[in-house]
């Protein structure tokens, strides 16, 4: 981002499975990636709405990631379980990234 002549101001960037917002204020010579909780809000909303039964169950994160990576056509979003915990397996089609996100427990969500 430091070397980009005109980074896209207020664009979302996915960094290590977390969303950030690109901030570019040329008049202040200030560029930064700011953490954005949009993914956390989305995952909490999915849990509140009720989850379907898991499509697959795995003992470890590595097993789940290997399964997701081996899918010839990655699922856009599917609920799976890893070691008894719900996760969302996601394909970010715009950037070609397959990711696993732990879903929050419903009892820990604010009303």
C-alpha positions as CSV (number, residue, x, y, z in Angstrom):
1,X,0.0,0.0,0.0
2,X,2.9,2.3,0.7
3,X,4.1,2.1,-3.0
4,X,0.6,2.3,-4.6
5,X,0.3,5.7,-6.3
6,X,-3.5,6.0,-5.5
7,X,-4.8,3.3,-3.2
8,X,-8.6,3.0,-3.2
9,X,-9.9,5.1,-0.3
10,X,-12.4,3.3,1.9
11,X,-12.1,0.0,0.0
12,X,-12.3,-3.3,1.9
13,X,-9.2,-5.4,2.1
14,X,-9.2,-9.0,3.4
15,X,-6.0,-9.6,5.4
16,X,-5.5,-13.0,7.1
17,X,-9.2,-13.6,7.2
18,X,-10.1,-10.2,8.7
19,X,-11.6,-7.2,6.9
20,X,-9.9,-3.9,7.0
21,X,-10.7,-0.5,5.4
22,X,-8.2,1.3,3.3
23,X,-7.7,4.8,4.5
24,X,-5.8,7.2,2.2
25,X,-5.7,10.9,3.2
26,X,-3.2,12.4,0.7
27,X,-3.5,15.9,2.2
28,X,-2.2,14.5,5.5
29,X,0.2,12.0,3.8
30,X,-1.6,9.4,5.8
31,X,-2.3,5.8,4.6
32,X,-3.5,3.0,6.9
33,X,-5.5,-0.2,7.1
34,X,-8.1,0.1,9.8
35,X,-9.7,-3.1,11.2
36,X,-13.4,-3.3,10.4
37,X,-15.7,-5.7,12.3
38,X,-18.1,-6.3,9.3
39,X,-17.3,-10.0,9.3
40,X,-17.9,-10.4,13.0
41,X,-21.3,-8.7,12.6
42,X,-22.2,-10.9,9.7
43,X,-21.3,-14.1,11.5
44,X,-23.3,-13.1,14.6
45,X,-26.3,-12.3,12.4
46,X,-26.0,-15.8,10.7
47,X,-26.1,-17.4,14.2
48,X,-29.0,-15.3,15.4
49,X,-31.0,-16.3,12.2
50,X,-30.4,-20.0,13.0
51,X,-27.9,-22.3,11.4
52,X,-28.6,-25.3,9.2
53,X,-27.2,-28.7,10.1
54,X,-23.5,-28.9,9.4
55,X,-22.7,-30.2,5.9
56,X,-19.5,-31.9,7.2
57,X,-17.8,-32.6,10.5
58,X,-14.0,-32.7,11.1
59,X,-11.8,-33.3,14.1
60,X,-9.2,-30.6,13.3
61,X,-9.0,-27.3,11.5
62,X,-6.3,-28.9,9.2
63,X,-8.8,-31.6,8.1
64,X,-11.5,-29.0,7.4
65,X,-9.1,-26.8,5.4
66,X,-7.9,-29.8,3.4
67,X,-11.5,-30.7,2.6
68,X,-12.3,-27.1,1.6
69,X,-9.2,-26.8,-0.6
70,X,-10.0,-30.2,-2.3
71,X,-13.5,-29.1,-3.4
72,X,-13.5,-28.8,-7.2
73,X,-16.1,-26.1,-6.9
74,X,-15.8,-24.3,-3.6
75,X,-19.0,-23.7,-1.8
76,X,-19.9,-20.0,-1.4
77,X,-20.9,-20.6,2.2
78,X,-21.6,-23.8,4.1
79,X,-21.8,-24.5,7.8
80,X,-19.4,-27.2,9.1
81,X,-18.2,-28.4,12.5
82,X,-14.7,-28.6,13.7
83,X,-14.1,-30.4,17.0
84,X,-17.8,-29.8,17.9
85,X,-17.7,-26.0,17.1
86,X,-19.7,-24.4,14.2
87,X,-17.7,-22.8,11.4
88,X,-18.6,-21.2,8.2
89,X,-16.6,-22.4,5.1
90,X,-16.5,-19.6,2.6
91,X,-15.3,-19.0,-0.9
92,X,-14.5,-15.3,-1.5
93,X,-15.0,-15.5,-5.3
94,X,-13.8,-12.0,-6.1
95,X,-10.3,-12.8,-4.7
96,X,-10.3,-16.6,-5.1
97,X,-9.8,-17.3,-1.4
98,X,-11.3,-20.2,0.5
99,X,-11.6,-19.6,4.3
100,X,-12.9,-21.0,7.5
101,X,-14.5,-18.7,10.1
102,X,-15.4,-19.8,13.6
103,X,-19.1,-18.9,14.3
104,X,-19.8,-17.3,17.7
105,X,-21.8,-19.3,20.2
106,X,-25.4,-18.1,20.3
107,X,-25.3,-17.8,24.1
108,X,-22.5,-15.3,23.8
109,X,-24.3,-12.9,21.4
110,X,-25.8,-9.6,22.6
111,X,-29.6,-9.5,22.5
